[in-house]
Amino acid sequence: MRPSFVSIDLAALQHNYALAKQLSPSFALAVVKADAYGHGAVACANALAQQADGFAVSCVEEALQLRNAGIEQPIVLLEGFFDAEDLQQCHRQQLWPVIHAHWQLELLEQHAGNQALTCWLKLDSGMHRVGFFPHELEQACARLRNLPLVEVPVLMTHLARADEGQQNEPTAMQIGSAAVLAHRLGLQLSLCNSAAVLDWQGMPSLWTRPGIMLYGANPMLNAHPLAAQLQPVMSFQSQIIAVRELPAGQAVGYGGRFVTREPCRIGVVAAGYADGYPRHAPDGTPVLVAGQRVALAGRVSMDMLTVDLSAAPQATVGSPVELWGKQLAADEIASHANTIAYCLFTGIKRTALAYS
Ligand SMILES: Cc1ncc(COP(=O)(O)O)c(C=O)c1O
């Protein structure tokens, strides 16, 4: 069998959720959209089923996966419903859609159904992606409240720059405007993503929505003492499947990007961009081989990548490789590859997931 797999540490996920919950004023929704950021939504939701106040996903299809797996907690649809059929499923499965647009209000008015429905109202407080502008909010709320079977307990907004830390005026303005509007409309607030959970404590966010921190990555742009308490959940592992002894001056891989400066042992790892390793990772990106940090050497191929084994002289065919995980933070690989841990995690493709 190809020796490449991704192992998922569900105890670490539970630990990270417990930290998020401890830092949240009240309820913490575990964000498990995009297949729990590549970690497997059903397994993650089941692991959190005894702890989590609820879950957040992006669409009905993701919510149905959880309901079919027996998840009974509230499930918030962060983008709400997309059509009348989705709305029917919200009624049937008691999902909580976020209402962010006029067309959704219209659909709700046309298909009110005969069952109670809990909706969250979305404010665009500055992200300018989805949500009602502040001047539209009161009317949108009134339209929802006009529907006898619809309950609107929560005003939700999303922070665009919480990862930059507290000295950030746009975030303070987003929070301020959401708090004023929620108070005026008598709604509870849901503000905090992971960065805000970690760094903006004491916020009036009754419902937090931690995502990336559950999976053990730092949501902040810079190091943060609380992020240091998170435990990595995903370990991307493989093996050395070939070793090349090369003289100086030899080019390795596509495009000959890496050229040996001296006689060099090149290790070939059985993982590549088709598995989710970033193709644009540059030479020098760390890879852990037999417990030693070595450097990526040459362009990443579809199902293989090459490393300079100079720093791991004992490494040989069969040596274990960690591409990111417990000893090599995904955040570090992401920063080498000019991306974010979110992309690495959700980019995991055909590599088998193994749970512990
Ligand atoms: C509306 C909303 N809330 C919460 C989250 C979770 O954010 P994070 O993973 O940064 O905690 C996301 C993620 O993109 C989101 O779109």
The ligand as an ORCA input file, in Angstrom:
! r2SCAN-3c Opt
* xyz 0 1
  C     -18.965     33.126      9.022
  C     -17.810     32.380      9.587
  N     -17.712     32.212     10.917
  C     -16.676     31.568     11.477
  C     -15.663     31.027     10.711
  C     -14.498     30.340     11.372
  O     -13.344     31.091     11.180
  P     -11.932     30.580     11.725
  O     -11.665     29.310     11.038
  O     -10.987     31.648     11.325
  O     -12.108     30.431     13.190
  C     -15.719     31.176      9.321
  C     -14.645     30.632      8.491
  O     -14.350     30.994      7.413
  C     -16.816     31.875      8.742
  O     -16.932     32.042      7.414
*
